[in-house]
Amino acid sequence: MTYQNGNGNKRNHSGNSTRAVHVGTSRRKAHNSLTTPIIQSATYTFENTADLIDFMESKTWGDGAHGREEYGRYGNPTVMAVEDRLAELEGAEDAALYSSGMAAITTLLLTVLKSGQHIVMTDDVYRRTRQFCTTILGKFGIETSVVAVGDYDALEAAVEKGRTRFIISETPTNPYLRVADLERLVKIAKKNRCLTMIDTTFATPINLRPLEWGIDFVIHSATKYLGGHNDVMAGVICGNAARIKALKDARGVYGNVLDPHAAFLIERGIKTLGLRVKQQNKTAYQVAKYLEAHPKIDRVYYPGLASHPDHEIATKQMTGFGGVVSFEVAGDLQTTGDFIDRMQIPYIAPSLGGVESLIEQPALMSFYEKTTQERLELGINDNLVRFAIGIEDVDDIIDDLEQALAGIPERALSDIWEIRFRL
């Protein structure tokens, strides 16, 4: 990262927090504002006809259109400034912001895919992404094959040369925090001349930058860690300049633009991203270690633990293991719900990545409409808990877990060891 200080001297810095505060933004902003101004305008004026023609000529021949737009659906100065910052953080040539993470994903797929093409995705991607691909895209003659996460032989076998356009995955995934082997995934994609899309909402650009591993498109639900305060919805796609330009053009047609105030909130959150993620990484790891040793916990899912199936890959690719810990308590649906009700620090809520800790029982949150059998077929056990760690003190979180776990009925020691041995 390079930026100019007040004396015009260029300085290079690579620290995450320094980058989060300074990258992708001018040192001098309109009206000498320290923060990026919110340009709350739906339309933009021209000085005269010559100015308009100059803009249109610039836009037509692709030299940047002087960094402005004529109408808010096509762009906004505040949004553009935040896109520049996000692109720098991801190591991308450009980035495009949307009104939600799903808006980013649907825009990408609808823009790039055409009837008769094919997608291969892993089975642990976000359920709404999977739903969009398997149902809505199917109406347009686009087929989706779903393969087991971590089975790269099955993934490669599912690719159809000349027809498969996308390989889609997440890393870490929700809720079991599986970590994709990006090196292997990219190798399969290049061999078969298809594109790759990775959702790294859980990782953030602080813990992982997939473009450095050869991934084509990186997606974030900016609502989560990038915003960081549970008060804004947004999504972003990062990639090379030509592809992102096409997606920005499509955004002007679909209309799923991000408003300038939301962009301002995303930029505000980004400035503390390095600090928050560092704290959440540290706390989540300590919580995972505590839970793994607790007799009333059947299993813990956290890539920072040696027991996680993707621990070796995560250690190779990631600089931190994230702020989400999933685990299974020793009990049934009711016992698990009672445990969550006894927790005092986290709020019972979906989502993740904010300063407040959030906790949920996926069987009753995301999969409430499913029967137990249907949930089991999807890999969602009734006793599964997803704990999205905030920035509270780790001792307080562990004390809270301790008192909540104390309410779970004791089991025979032989039962505990039987479960651990079976796993």
N, C-alpha and C positions, 0 to 999 in steps of 0.2 A: 504494500500500500504506500502510495506517495501523496503527500499533500503539502501545500505551501503555508508557512507560518506568516505572521504579520509582517515580517521583513522581506517576504518574497523568496525566502530560502526553502528549497525542497528537502523534506525529511522523509525517511523510510521507516515505517513501523509495522510490526506484524502481530502485536499482542491483541488478543480477542477483544478486550474491553476498549482499547484505543481505537481499533478498527470499527467497533460498533458505534462509537461516538462520532468518529470523524470521516469515515469513508463515504464516497459518493455524494459529497455535498460541497458547495462552494463556501469558502471562508467569508465571503462578502455576499450578503443576501439583500433583498429589496428592503428599503427603508432602514438599513443597518440592523435588521433584526437578527438576534442570535439563533432563534429557531426558524424553521422553514415557515413562511407565512401561509395561512390558509387562503387560497384564492377561491372565494365563494362566488363563482360566476358560471352561468350556463352558456354564455356566448362571449365572443371576443371580437373586438373592433379592429378596423383598419384605418390608417391615417387618410388614405385616398385610394383611388383606383389603381395607381401605379404600385402602391404597397400591396394591394390585393393580388395583382397579377404576379408580382415578384414572389409572393408566398405560394401561389398556385404552381408557378413554374418550378420553384424549389421543391415543392411536395411531389410534383409529377416526376421529376428527374431524380428524386431520392437523395438529396444532399442534406436532409435533416429538417427541412422546412423551418429553419431558424429557431428551432426549439419551441415552437408555439403551435396552436391549433386554432380552428375557427369556431368550433362548437364543442361543448363539454362532453358529448358522448364519445368523441374521438381522442380526448386527452385533456389534461389539466396540469398546470405548473406544479402544484403541490404533489399530485400523484406521480408526476415524472421525476421529481426530486427523490421521492421515496423509492421508486423503481431503480434509480441509479445506485442508491445506497444498498439495496438488496442484491443487485447484480454484483457489486463489489464484494459483498460479504460471501456470496456463493462462488466467487471466481468465475462469473459468467460474463458474456459480452453484453447481455441485456436481460431485462426482466419485465414482466407484464403483470399488473395488479388487477384483481377482479373482486366482485362483491362478496365472494365466499370461496372457501377451498373447493367445494363442489362446482362452483361456477368456473373455476380455473380448469378443473379436470374435464368437465363436459365441453368447454370451449376447445380445448386441445384436441380431444378425440373427434368431435364433430367437424373440426376444421381439417384435420389431417387425413381421416379415414374416408373411404368411399365404399359404396355397395360392392359386395363380393369379397372384401378383404376380411382378415382374420386377426384376432387378438389371442395371445396366451397370457394368462395371469395366474399368480399364486393364490391359493385358497384362503390366505389370511389377510388379504387386503381389506380396506375399509368396506363395510357391508354395503354402503350406498354406492361406492364405486363399482363394486361387483354387480349390484342391482342395475345400475345404469347400463353396464356393458352387456349383461345377459338378457335384459328385457327390452329396454328402449332401443339400443343399437341393433338388436335383433330385428326390430321392425323395419330397419333400413337395409336389411340383407347383410349385416356384419355379424359374423359368428365369433363366439368367445369360447375358448377352451380353458378350463380351470384345473390346475395341477397342484399337488401337495407342496406346501412350502418346504424348501430344503431338498427336494428331489429334482436335481438338475438333469439327470438322465431322462426323467419323465418330461421335464420342461423342453428339452431339446427334441425329444420324440414328438411332442405336440406341435412343434413349429413346422409349418408347411411352406416349403421354398416357393417363392414367387407369389404367395398369398398372404402369409403372416406379415402384418405391418408393424405390430407393436408387441413388445414384451413388457408387462406391467407388474410392478411389485412395490412393496413398502419396506422400509428398514429404519428403525425397528417396527414390527407390526403390532397391531392392536387385536387382542389384549395380551398375547403371549410373548411379545417382544422378540420375535424371531428376527435374525439379522441376515440379510441377503448377502451372498458372496458376489460382490459387484464385479470382481475380476472375471469370475467364471460366467456370470450373466452376460457381460459385455462380449466375451469371446463367442458365446453362442449366437448373440445378436449379429455380430459382424460377419460371422461365418454364413449366416442366412440372410444378410442384408435387410435386417429389420431394425426399427427404432426402439429405444428403451425409455421408459418413464418410471421414475422412482419418487414415491411420496416419502419425504424425510421430515415430516412434521414433528415426529417424536425426537429426532436427532438434533435438529436445528443445524445451521451452518457452523456453529461452534463445535459440535461433536463430530460432524461428518460433512464432507463436500463431495457428493457423488460425481460431479462433472470432472473432478480430478482423476476419477477412475474410468472415464470414458462414457458415462451415461449421457444421453442426449437431452432429456428434459428432467428438471427437478421441480417437484411440486411441494408447496407448503400450505397448510391451512394457517394463514397468518393470524387467525383468531387465537391461536394457542400461544406458543412461546414467543413468537415475534411481537405480538401485541402485549402479551404478558400480564394483563390486568383484568381479563374477563369482561371487557367493556366495549369491544369492537369486533366486527366480523369482516374478514378479508381472505383472499387467496392470492397466491403468486406462482407464476411459472418462470423459471430461469433457464437460459440456454443460449445458443448462438444468435447473433444479431438478425440474420435473415429469417430464421424460423420465428423468432419473437415478433418481428415486424408483421409477419403474416397473421400471427395470433392477435396482435393489437388491431390490425385491420378487421379481423373477424369480430373482435369485441365491439367495434363500432356498428356492426350489423346486428349482433345478438343483443346489444344494449346492457350487458351485465357489467357496467363500469363501477369502479369504486369512487365514492364521493370524497371530496377533498378533506372534510373533517375526519373521516375514517382514516384516510392516509396520514393525516397529522398524528392521530393516535397511534398508528403503527410505528411511525418514526420515533415518537416519544418512547414507545416500548423498546425499540431496537437499541436505544442508547444504553439501556441497562441489561441488555441480553447477555453479555459476557459475564457480568456479575451474578445474575440470577441463575443461569445455567450451571455455572461453576458451583454455586451453593446447592442447587438441586441435585447435581451429580453426586456430590459428596454426601448429602443427607440420604438420598435414595440408596446408595451403596451401604451405608451404615444400617438403614432400616432393613434392607434385604438380608444382610448378615444376621441381624437380630432375629428376624422372622424365621430364617432357615434353621436356627438353633432352638426354636421354641417347640415344645412337645405338642402344642395344640394347633400347629400348622402342618398340613400334609405335604405341601410343596410350594416352592417359591420360584417365580419366573423373573429373572433379571439377568441381562447379558453380562453384567460384571461379575457374576458368580461362576465359579468353575463348573458347577452343576448344570449350567444352562447349555443346551445343545449347540449353540452358536458362539460360545464364549471365545473360542480360538479366533473365529472370523471377526468378532467384534473387537477383540484386542488388536488385531492387525489393522482394521479399517478406522476405528473410532478413537477419538481423543478423550471421550467421556461416554458413560453408558446411559445417560438420560435420567429424567426425574420421575419415571413411572415404575412402580413395582406391582406386579400381579401375584396373587397367592391364593391358595385354597385352604380354608380353615377346616378343622376337624369337626365336621357336622353337616347337616342337611340344609335345605333352602331356608327353613325357619331359623335354625341356629345361626346361620350366616347373617341373616337380616337382623337378628337380635344383637349380634356382635357389632354390626355397623351402627345400629341405633345407640349403642353405648359409647361410641367414639365421640369425643367432644370438640376436637380441633378441626377436622375436615368437615366440609359441607357435603351433604349427599346431593350429588349433581353429576351430569355428564360433563364432557370436555376435560381439559388439562392445560398445563403450561402457564397458569397464572400464579400470582404471588400467594393466593390462598390454596391450601391443600383441599383436594376434592376426592371423594370416595364413592364407589358405586359397586353394586352387585349386578354384573351384566345380565344375568338371568331375569332380573326384574327391571332393568333399565332399557337396554338396547334390544332385548329379545323377549320382552314380556308377553307378546302375543303368541309365542311358540309354546308347545307342550314340552315337558321335560325330555321326552324322547327326541323331539325335533331339535331341541337345544343340544342334546348329547351328540346327535348326528353332525351338528355344526361345530362340535368340539367345545361347547360352552357348558361347563359343569355348574350345578346349582350352588356349590360352595365356593365358586370363584369370586374373588374380590380384585378390583383394579383401584390402586391407590396412586393418585397423581400428587406428588409431593410439591408443596409450595416452598416458601422461604422461611417458614417458622423454624425455631431452634430444634435441632435434632433430639436433644434430651427431652424436650416437651412432647415431641411426637412419639418417641419410644415409651415414655411414661403413659401416654394416652393409649397406646396399643396394649401395654401391659395390663392396665385396668380393664380394658374392654375384653381382652382374651381371658382374663380371670373369670369372667362370667360364663365361659363355655364349660359344659360338664366334663369332668375328668373321664378319661378312658383307661382301660387296662393297658399297661405298658406293652404287653404282647401284641395288642391291636395296633399300637403306634409303629412298632418295629416291623410288623407285617406289611403295613402300608408303605413304609419307607423302603423296604426290601423290594416290594413289587414295583415301585417306581424306578 
